[in-house]
């Protein structure tokens, strides 16, 4: 468990214009919010607003131009085992089995092989893949591969789990099944999760809070607390009201008042 604190985060790139002159492109500025211990927070916004860049910085894969991100009060400066990351691409090792892929990150903890496999087996079971431990990725469906990626990220028991549109490459039916699975897993583990998505309904279904990035440069322009009981129904009238509010915040339609 852990707290992820984003403080006055900024990201600027140097780009060349048509005359080969260098200019500064500000992606986002002064982004500040906290994902509390055990909280599920989603970030949504239009394409190009910097959602994935934000997550890359949180993962230590990119550096901010200003501000900082802290995990349990410690400023991050690069990748670390205190953060697990799940990308849209499955990024599994094709030569390793399901169990081998899930256990891979545990090598960095210096655990003996038997202990790594015991921990990996526990998380394989958690994501619903018992019986598939010795399968290779090429024998798995897209949804099953993403379950392996999720189990691998959870197995290192990170303080925070970072997810970058993890279900974006899946078909609609599989995507909904994975949303249900993630909701059930989070209810059991209560991991701190920062979740990037462009899908408003996905954000509402999964999250405690939803942050909207908008503008150029982008900033947090709207915050929604999703005070719906779990498990959630996508047909709940309040769910649909929240959907309308987020669409309005992104700029898709007029705002509706919450009941």
N, C-alpha and C positions, 0 to 999 in steps of 0.2 A: 504494500500500500504506500501511497505517497501523494504529495501535493505538487502540482505543476503551476508555477507562477510566471506569467508573461508580463514583463515590465517595459513599457515605452518602446516596444520593438519597432525597428525601422529596417527597411531593405531597399537599397539603391543599386542600380547597375549602370556601368559606363557603356554606352552604345555609340556606334558610328552612324552619322546621317548620310545622305546621298552625296555630300561633298567631302566625305571622309573626315568630318569634324566630330570630335568626341563630345557627347552630351550626357547628362545624368538623367536616368529614368528611375523615378521613385515608384516602387511597387506598392508599398504600404508604409504607414507612419503612425507612430504613437499608439500601437496596439497594446492594450493592457487588460488582462483578465486572469482569473485564477480558476484552475480546475481543482476543486477540493478533493481531499482524500476520499476515495471510493466513489467519486462522482463521474457521470458519463456526460461529456459535453461535446456537441457537434458544432462544426464551423461550416457555414454554407455561403454561397455567393455565386455570381456569374463567372463564367470561364475567364481566366486571366486576372482574377482579382488578388491572387497570391495565396490561395488556400494551401496548395501543396508546398509552396516555398516556406510558409509558416511552419508546416509540419517538418520539413527538411531541417530547418533551423532547430526545432525542438529535438530532433533526432541527432543533432550534432553533425549532420551531413553538409550543412552550409553555415556560413557565418553571417550574423546580422551586421548591418551598417551602423546600428545604434540600438541601445537598450540591451536587455538580457532576458534569459529564461533560467529559472531556478527549479530544481527538483529537491524537495524537502529542505529548502533553504540554501542549497549549494548551486552556484552558477555553473552551467554546463559550458564546456569548451570543445566538445567533440563527442563521438559515439561512446556509449557506455552500457554496461549491463543493467543499469538502473532504468533503462528504457527499452521496451520491446517495440519493434516496428513491423507492421503488416502493410504491404503495398498491394496495388491492384494486380500487378504481375505476381504470380505465385512464387517465383524465385526459389524453387526447390532444386536440390541437387539430384539430377536424374539417375546417378549411379548408386544413390543411397535409398534404402527402403523408407517406408513411413516412419518406422521407429528410429532409423538412423538420422533422418532429417530432423525429427523433433529433438533428438538427443544432441545434435551437432553443437548448438550454442552452449551446452553445459560443459563442453571441453574447456572453455575459457575460465570456468570456475575451478578447474583442477580436480574435478571429482573423478573417482575411479569408475571404470567402465560399467561395472555392475550397478552402481548407484545411479549413473546416468541413465541406464536402460530402465531402471525401476521408476525413476521420475518421469521419463518419457512415456512409459506405458500408462502411467496415471493420467497424463494429459491427453494421450491418444483416446483413452476411455472417456475423458471429460468432453471431448469434441465429437463423440459418437462414432469413432472409427475402430472400435474393438473388432478384432477379426481381420483387420487389414494391415496389421503391424508389419508384415513382411512383403507387402506389395510395393512395387516401384511406381513412381509418379505417372509413368505412361499408361498404367492400367487403371488410373483413377479418373473420375469425372472432374469437371472444373470446380464444382462445389466441394468435392472431397479434397481436392488439392488445396483449396483455400482453408479448409478445416485443418489440414496439416500445417499450413503456414501460421494459422492462429495458435495451434498447439505449440509450435516451436517458439513463438514469441512469449507465450504464457509460461513455458517450462522454465525459463530463466528467472521466473518470479520477479519481474521488474517492478519498480515503484510506480511507473506509469506505462500504459500501453498506447502507442501512437498508430492510428489506422488511416491510411490515405486511399480513400475510395475503394475499399477492399472488395466490394461486390460489383464494381462498375463493369467488369468484363463478363458478367454472368447473365444468362437469359432471365426473363422476368420471373418465371416460376422458381428457378433455383435461387435467385436473389432474395425473394420473399422467404424461402426456406432458411437461407443463411441469416437473414435478419432475425427470424424466430430463434434460430440456434444461438446466435450471439446474445440475444436478450436473455435466454435461459442460462447461458454460461456466465454472463455478467451477474445475474441474480445469485449465482452460487459463489462466485469468486469476489465480487465487489471490487474489481480492479478499477483504478483511476484510468479513465479512457479519454483521449482527445481524438475525435473522429472527424475526418474530412469527407464531405459528400456534396454533390450538387442536387441530390434528391431530397426535396422538402419532406415528403411523406416518410422517408427512411429516417431523417433526422428527428421528426416528431415521435415516431414509433420507438426509437431506441433511447432517446436522450432525457436527461434531467433538465438541461438547459441547451438552447440553441443560440449561437452567436452569428450575426449576419455581417459579412464583409462587403462593403460597397464603396463606390467612388474611385477616383484616380488622383492621387494615390489612395488606396483603400484604407479604411479604418473600420472599427466596429460601430455600426450605425444603429443596430437594434439587438436587443437581448430578450429572448423568450424563455420563461420558466414553464416547463411542460408539467403542470400539476395534474396529470392523469394517473389513475390507479393502474398498477401492473397486475397481470398481463393486460395489454392494451388492445382495444378494438379500433381498427382503421375506419369503422363506420360510426364511431361515437360523434355526436354533433359537435362537441367541443374540439375533438380532433380536427374536424373540418374547419372550424373557426380558426384554430391555430394555423392551419394550412393557408387560409386566406390572409392572415396577418403576415406570415412569412413571405408569401408571394408579393404582397404590397410592399414589404420592407425591401425586397430585392428589386422591385419596380415592375412586377408583372401585372398587378391589378390593384384596384382601390382597396383600402383598409376596411375590415369589418371589426366591429367591437366585440370583445369577448363577453360571453354571458356571465 
